Amino acid sequence: MERVGDQARPDRVVVIGAGLSGLAAAHRIEERSRSSRRVVEVQVLEAKDRVGGVIWTDHEDGFTIEGGPDSFITNKPWGLDLCHRLGLDDQLIATDAGHRRSFVVRGGKLAPVPEGFVLMTPHRLAPLLASPILSWRGKLRFLMDLVIPRRDPDDGGEESLASFVRRRLGREALDRLVQPLVAGIYTADPNDLSLRATLPQFLAMESEHRSLILAAWRESRQGGARELLRNASGARYGMFVSLADGMEALPRALARAIEPGTVRTGAAVRRISRDEAAGVWLIEMLDGPPIEADAVVMATEAHVAARLLDAHDAALAHQLRAIPYAGSVIVNIAYRRDQINHPLDGFGAVVPAVEGRSILAVSFLSVKFPGRAPAGSVLMRVFLGGAMNPSALELDDDAIENVVERELGALVGASGPPLFSRIGRHPRSMPQYNLGHMERVAAIRRHLSKYAGLHLAGVAYDGVGIPDCIHAAESTADSLLDALAIAHASAA
Ligand SMILES: Cc1cc2nc3c(=O)[nH]c(=O)nc-3n(C[C@H](O)[C@H](O)[C@H](O)COP(=O)(O)OP(=O)(O)OC[C@H]3O[C@@H](n4cnc5c(N)ncnc54)[C@H](O)[C@@H]3O)c2cc1C
């Protein structure tokens, strides 16, 4: 047998899915194997004819159209760190410092999120008390957070985001502020969303400081919120960045950085099985001969991983299927600036479910990142669907366009036909970190640990944002390489 260094043959790793997670895992494996003496051959198999998964960017007549994500947060270091390693530093663009605020729809009008309000904590009370978003009764109930005792952690088990906010800040704060802000991140129903799996920092605030208002005040005094106060209202837009050519530049740079020929597009995997006699994994393709691998990273959606594993381990497939998913629709829509009445002096607006409108949010993309639209025009992104409005995915294109134009007419005074609109559907693409999520993921990992060389990466397990996906994928790659090294050491 041919020897490579001190190996009989290279280790063969197959990564299934060339979304951000699959590509980041493959990149990390190559990065590490380059600096070690072990030779690892990686193949990334992607069903679609392009890489990037839910991340895609189109360029059209001077517009930069983002079909999926439009930015990522920088207070988690892994996104920026990967961009740095890929030589993308000079491509990073910040949000426009002049307009760092967002709006919440109240009674059909756009009201600014109170300055310093971050998801559910006010770093300044005066703007909250002056805001029209909460009634006086709602504000008084919010202030009761100062005196409401801590919840006994042994009382009643895991808490949903809705229950936590209702208990500490009141129903109005949940319905009018927190629900729409959180829906913008998780596309979730707050009654189902696990606070522990998504925003555990707020649980920590309660357990440490009792009151969220006090916790925010102490944080601000210590300077921890200085950055937030400078820029933020609601979502922390001052901390978001994108890439000059659009978000798809990130998966494309990853694909370029890994060995040529590593990524195969149009290569859909049908099934995974184990050849125990040969001690290898068999990756059966929809088209073409099966591929043997010493280790596999499944970086698809959890429900796809379930389908691929059904025949091999139905119990594991069942556990993976238990992670629910929601879908969403993103409509990029452009107007001439003079067709819009509103000053668009912010990054966008979120719509509380209690407003009874058909859209979840609208982001003013060309305000957030100037340069995304030619001078004299505006590019907006409208979000529909999510766990609370799944029927939006059933609408045909005409119906979606009608809804979006009608809503933009009502909310920002858009008039006349748009320059264009582009509809991006993302069915079953957003995992829901519902109550019990952490236990579900722990059970999946326990189950997985009985197999050598079978690994999971992707947005379904350890965090939904781009930096979290990168971190989880790189950690998976690290454990895969460590496991291969241990297996070789014990075989030697
Ligand atoms: C609409 C939307 C907007 C978002 N906006 C933001 C944002 O602004 N900022 C942010 O930080 N995060 C955002 N996110 C989250 C972030 O984009 C995702 O978490 C991340 O890109 C997910 O990457 P992934 O590789 O895990 O999954 P995916 O991108 O879903 O990739 C999975 C890949 O597996 C492939 N695949 C599936 N089946 C097979 C098969 N049988 N064989 C081979 N390949 C297969 C798919 O084609 C796909 O390419 C958003 C997510 C969505 C859905």
The ligand as an SDF file (V2000), in Angstrom:
LIG
                    3D

 53 58  0  0  0  0  0  0  0  0999 V2000
  -33.4670   33.4300    5.5850 C   0  0  0  0  0  0  0  0  0  0  0  0
  -32.3140   33.4270    6.5460 C   0  0  0  0  0  0  0  0  0  0  0  0
  -31.7010   34.6290    6.9020 C   0  0  0  0  0  0  0  0  0  0  0  0
  -30.6340   34.6260    7.7870 C   0  0  0  0  0  0  0  0  0  0  0  0
  -30.0250   35.8110    8.1150 N   0  0  0  0  0  0  0  0  0  0  0  0
  -28.9370   35.8090    8.9140 C   0  0  0  0  0  0  0  0  0  0  0  0
  -28.2100   37.0050    9.1720 C   0  0  0  0  0  0  0  0  0  0  0  0
  -28.5230   38.0780    8.6370 O   0  0  0  0  0  0  0  0  0  0  0  0
  -27.1140   36.9210    9.9980 N   0  0  0  0  0  0  0  0  0  0  0  0
  -26.7060   35.7480   10.5600 C   0  0  0  0  0  0  0  0  0  0  0  0
  -25.7230   35.7290   11.3040 O   0  0  0  0  0  0  0  0  0  0  0  0
  -27.3580   34.5990   10.3140 N   0  0  0  0  0  0  0  0  0  0  0  0
  -28.4490   34.6050    9.5010 C   0  0  0  0  0  0  0  0  0  0  0  0
  -29.0960   33.4320    9.2190 N   0  0  0  0  0  0  0  0  0  0  0  0
  -28.5530   32.2020    9.7720 C   0  0  0  0  0  0  0  0  0  0  0  0
  -27.3280   31.7110    8.9470 C   0  0  0  0  0  0  0  0  0  0  0  0
  -27.3720   32.1760    7.6530 O   0  0  0  0  0  0  0  0  0  0  0  0
  -27.3470   30.2610    8.8810 C   0  0  0  0  0  0  0  0  0  0  0  0
  -27.3310   29.8160   10.1830 O   0  0  0  0  0  0  0  0  0  0  0  0
  -26.1380   29.6180    8.1760 C   0  0  0  0  0  0  0  0  0  0  0  0
  -25.8400   30.2390    6.9520 O   0  0  0  0  0  0  0  0  0  0  0  0
  -26.5030   28.1630    8.0260 C   0  0  0  0  0  0  0  0  0  0  0  0
  -25.5030   27.4780    7.3480 O   0  0  0  0  0  0  0  0  0  0  0  0
  -25.5080   25.8960    7.2910 P   0  0  0  0  0  0  0  0  0  0  0  0
  -24.3590   25.5050    6.4320 O   0  0  0  0  0  0  0  0  0  0  0  0
  -25.5730   25.3220    8.6450 O   0  0  0  0  0  0  0  0  0  0  0  0
  -26.8980   25.4790    6.6010 O   0  0  0  0  0  0  0  0  0  0  0  0
  -27.4040   25.6560    5.1060 P   0  0  0  0  0  0  0  0  0  0  0  0
  -27.0310   26.9810    4.5750 O   0  0  0  0  0  0  0  0  0  0  0  0
  -28.8500   25.2710    5.1320 O   0  0  0  0  0  0  0  0  0  0  0  0
  -26.5870   24.5600    4.2760 O   0  0  0  0  0  0  0  0  0  0  0  0
  -26.9590   23.2170    4.1690 C   0  0  0  0  0  0  0  0  0  0  0  0
  -26.4510   22.7140    2.8310 C   0  0  0  0  0  0  0  0  0  0  0  0
  -26.6830   21.3040    2.7360 O   0  0  0  0  0  0  0  0  0  0  0  0
  -27.0540   21.0380    1.3900 C   0  0  0  0  0  0  0  0  0  0  0  0
  -27.7330   19.7440    1.2940 N   0  0  0  0  0  0  0  0  0  0  0  0
  -28.9750   19.4390    1.7410 C   0  0  0  0  0  0  0  0  0  0  0  0
  -29.2740   18.1520    1.4430 N   0  0  0  0  0  0  0  0  0  0  0  0
  -28.1840   17.6260    0.8290 C   0  0  0  0  0  0  0  0  0  0  0  0
  -27.8800   16.3290    0.3020 C   0  0  0  0  0  0  0  0  0  0  0  0
  -28.7610   15.3020    0.3420 N   0  0  0  0  0  0  0  0  0  0  0  0
  -26.6720   16.1420   -0.2830 N   0  0  0  0  0  0  0  0  0  0  0  0
  -25.7650   17.1540   -0.3470 C   0  0  0  0  0  0  0  0  0  0  0  0
  -26.0150   18.3940    0.1370 N   0  0  0  0  0  0  0  0  0  0  0  0
  -27.2050   18.6350    0.7220 C   0  0  0  0  0  0  0  0  0  0  0  0
  -27.9670   22.2050    1.0610 C   0  0  0  0  0  0  0  0  0  0  0  0
  -28.1780   22.3270   -0.3380 O   0  0  0  0  0  0  0  0  0  0  0  0
  -27.2070   23.3590    1.6670 C   0  0  0  0  0  0  0  0  0  0  0  0
  -26.2740   23.9210    0.7540 O   0  0  0  0  0  0  0  0  0  0  0  0
  -30.1750   33.4040    8.3450 C   0  0  0  0  0  0  0  0  0  0  0  0
  -30.7880   32.2020    7.9780 C   0  0  0  0  0  0  0  0  0  0  0  0
  -31.8520   32.2000    7.0880 C   0  0  0  0  0  0  0  0  0  0  0  0
  -32.4810   30.8930    6.6840 C   0  0  0  0  0  0  0  0  0  0  0  0
  1  2  1  0
  2  3  1  0
  2 52  2  0
  3  4  2  0
  4  5  1  0
  4 50  1  0
  5  6  2  0
  6  7  1  0
  6 13  1  0
  7  8  2  0
  7  9  1  0
  9 10  1  0
 10 11  2  0
 10 12  1  0
 12 13  2  0
 13 14  1  0
 14 15  1  0
 14 50  1  0
 15 16  1  0
 16 17  1  0
 16 18  1  0
 18 19  1  0
 18 20  1  0
 20 21  1  0
 20 22  1  0
 22 23  1  0
 23 24  1  0
 24 25  2  0
 24 26  1  0
 24 27  1  0
 27 28  1  0
 28 29  2  0
 28 30  1  0
 28 31  1  0
 31 32  1  0
 32 33  1  0
 33 34  1  0
 33 48  1  0
 34 35  1  0
 35 36  1  0
 35 46  1  0
 36 37  1  0
 36 45  1  0
 37 38  2  0
 38 39  1  0
 39 40  1  0
 39 45  2  0
 40 41  1  0
 40 42  2  0
 42 43  1  0
 43 44  2  0
 44 45  1  0
 46 47  1  0
 46 48  1  0
 48 49  1  0
 50 51  2  0
 51 52  1  0
 52 53  1  0
M  END
$$$$
